Amino acid sequence: MTSNPAWTNADLHCHSCVSDGTLQPEALAARAKANGVELWALTDHDEIGGQRRAREAAHALGLPYLAGTEISVSFAGLTVHIVGLGFDLDNEALNCGLQATRGGRTGRAREMAAGLAQVGIEGAFEGALKYAGNPELIARTHFARYLVEAGVCSGTNEVFRKYLVEGKPGFVAHRWATLGDAVRWITGAGGLAVIAHPGRYKFSVNEEYALFTEFKAHGGRGVEVVTGSHTGADFLKYADMAIEFDLLASRGSDFHSPDESRIDLGKLPALPARLSPVWEALRERVVLPA
């Protein structure tokens, strides 16, 4: 390793079975290493319970590591995700905030199951729970996997389209953390906050501008430009927005599963050269192998 590595192939967004992924943190570390990832972060939803395992596995493989999480936020009536990178795992305010954010998931899951039962799909809560490695983090993805197993749909994308989006039987809105709370938890723990996959949100132009403006005002410093759900046009759009809002650029596959994810760990295009990578501001927070 050079004294000042470029880490061109950084993958700073993925999920293990501690939230809604299917692989153990150790398996993700091995996959990242095998796929040529040079800097890695595990970013489970509203949870940091897999962080030490991920860090130790990365260390054993000679893979530089950044602490990570992805916090669920309510903004303009939609759920937005904010990735936190390079924070102190033992920060009390962050841990309490994540615990509070996880707290409403079980009740929401039971409501989702009740809605599905009304259209003849029984046992969805128990079925989804089988897929949730962490019962506190039972989520729509776990319901989707169960409905595929039960033969209701042929794939998880079909499940979301027919049952788990607004206006469908299994959709239940949830009030998450505020944008300001999520950014403050991350920055207060010494980390850096990043808007995750902005191309996924169905905001109007004015709503999206408001999201970026408020995020920056709260102390947010980064945006995912290259990520698994973005198109080539999205890469260009959010590169421009990173420059307009003076934000650092992040890169992450949002990998969940070998069978479900659009793109594998480490297989994304590089960030556009005109951008400043988020990891340049986090060098002191990277856990380097011995």
N, C-alpha and C positions, 0 to 999 in steps of 0.2 A: 504494500500500500504506500502511495506517495504521501508526503507530508501535508499536501493540500489537495485531497482527491476531489475530482469533479462530480462524482456520483451521478453521472448522466442517466443511468437506469435506476432511478429512485422510484419505489412503489410505496406510497404513503397512505394507502386506503385499501383495507381488506378486512374480512370478518371470519372469525373462528366459531366453533360450536359453543363458545361461551355466550355468543349472542345468536345471530341467525345464519351463520355459516355452517358447513357440515364437517370441516376438518378440525382436528386438534391444533392448538397453537404450534406445537412442535412440528407437525406435518406441514403446516403453512411455511414455517421457517425453512424447512428442507426444500419445499417446492420453490420458494423464492430464490434460494441459493442455486438450485439446479437450473433455474430459468435465467440466471445471470443478473439478478437484482443486486445492486451495489449498496443500497441504503433502504431499509425496510421499516415499516411501522404497522402494527396490528391496531385496528381502530374499531373495536366492537361497539355496538350501539349502547350508549348510556351505561357503560360498564368498563371497568379496568381490571376485572378479576383474572384475566388471562395474561396480563402484562409481564409479570415476573417470569412466567413460563416462556413466553415469547422471547423476552430479552435473554434469558439463559440459553435457550435453544439457538438463538442467533449468535450469541457469543461463542458457543461451542463450534459453530460452523464457520467462524471467521467473518460474520456478516454484521456490519455496522447497523445499529438499531436506534430508533426514536420511539419514546412512549407515545401512545395515541389513543383516542376515543372518538366517537361520533355522537354528538348530542342532538336529540330531537327537540325542535323549536317550533312554536306556533307563530306564524307571521302572515298577516293579511288573509286569515282564514285557511291557510294551507300549512302542511308540515314541511319545514325546512330543516336540513341537517348541517350542523357546524362541526367540522373536524377540529380537534385539539391535538397539537403536537408538541413534544418536548417538555412536558410539564412534570412537576413533582408528584409522584404517585401517592405520597403520604399527606398531601395537602387536605386539611380537614374540610374546608369550604367546598372544594371540588367533590370530594367523596360524598358529603352530605347532599349536595345538589344532584349528583348522579343517582343516589339512592331515592331521593324524592321523585325524580323523573321516572325511574323504574316503577314506582309504587302503584301507578294506576293501570298497569298493563294487564293484571289478572282480571280485574273487573271488566275492562274493555273486552278481553278475550271471551269472557262468559256471555257478554252481550252479543258479540259476533256469532258465537255458537247458537245462541237463541234465534238470531235472525236466519241463520242457515237452516235450523230445524223447522222454521216456518215454511220453508220451500222443500221440505222432505229430506234434508241431509242431517241425519242424526249422528250423535257421538262425536261431533267435530271438536269440541273442547278437549276431550280425552285423546282423540286422535292427533290433534296438533301438539298436545303436551308431550307425546312420545318423541317428537322431533326437536323439542326445546331442551338443549343441554342444560340451560339455566332457566328454571320455571319462572323466575322473576322477569324474564325477557321474552315470554311467549309473544309472538308477533304474527302479522299477516303471512309472512313467508312460511311459518310452520303450518298454518292452516292450508296454504296452497299445496305444500308437500303432501299433507294428509288427503286432500281432495284428489290429487293425482293417484295416490296409493289406492284410494277407494274406487277409482275408475270413473269419478264424476267428470273429470276433464283429462285431456291427453298430456297437458303440460302446465307448468306453473303460470306461464304468461296467459293462457286461456282462463285459468282460475281467477287471476286478478281482473281480467277484462269482464268476466261474467258475474263474479260474486263479491269482489273485495275492493272495488272503487266506489266513490260516492254515487248514491242512487241505486246500488245493488244490495242484495239481501244480507251479505256479510260485512258490510261497511259500517263502522262505528267511529265517529270523530272522537278525537282525544285532545285535551288541552295539555300541551307539553310545557317546557320551560319557555321563558321569554328570550328573545334574541339577546337583550342586554345581560340577563343572568348568565346565559351560556358563555358569552364572550368574557364576562368578568370572572367566572369560575376558572376558565382556562388561563387567562392572563394573570390572575391572582396567584395561580400555581406555578408561575414562571414559564408558561407555554405560549404558543402562538395559535390564534384562531383563524380558521380557513372556511370559507363558504364551500360546501361540498356540491359537486355536480349541478351547478346552477341551470344548466340546460334542461334539467328534468322538470323544473317547476313551471306550472302553467300560469305564469304571471303576465299581466299586461306590461307594456313598456314602462308605464309610470310606476307600477308596483315593483317591478324589478329594479328600477332606478332607486326607489325608496329603500328596498332591501340593502343595496350596496351602500347607500348613503348612511343609513342608520347603523349598519354593521361597522363601517369605518368610524363613525362617531363614537361608538362604544369601545373602540380600541382594536377591532378586527384588523388583521394585516395581510390575509392571503385569500386566494380564490383558486379552486381547482380548474385548470384550463384543459388539461389532457386527462381524461378519465373514461372508464369503460362505456358509459352511456352517451358520451358526446360524439357527434358527427364531426367530419372535417370542417364543416361550416361553423360548428360550435367552437372548435379549437380557435378559429380566427376571430370569432365574435368575442370570446371571453379573454383572448389575448389583448384585444383592443380595450376591453373594459378594465383589465388589470392595469394597463397603462393609464387609462383615463382616471382611475381612482387611486393610482399610485399604490397598487397592491402587489405583493409577491405572488408568484405563480407556483401552484402545486400540481402534482402528477400522481395518480393512483388508479389502479385497475378496478377497485370496488369489487374484488373477487370474493365470491361466497362459496362456490362449489364447482368441482370439475364438470358436473352435469348441467349446471344452470347458468353459469356466468358467460357473458358475451366475450370476455377476453381474459386470458390467463395472467397470473402474476408475472410482471416483468416484460410483457409483450406489447406495451403501448408505444406509440410514436414518441419521439423526443419532444421536449418543450420547445416552442419557437425560440430561436436564438436571441430575439430582441427582449426577452423577459428576464426578470431577476428571480431565480429559483428560491423557493421558501426555505430550502435547507441551508442556503448560505447564511441566513440569519439564525440558524439553530446549530451551528457547528459545535458550540460548547455544550450543547445538550445531547449530542449523539454519544451513545454508548459504543465505544470502539472495542473490537476484539483484542485480546492480549497479544 
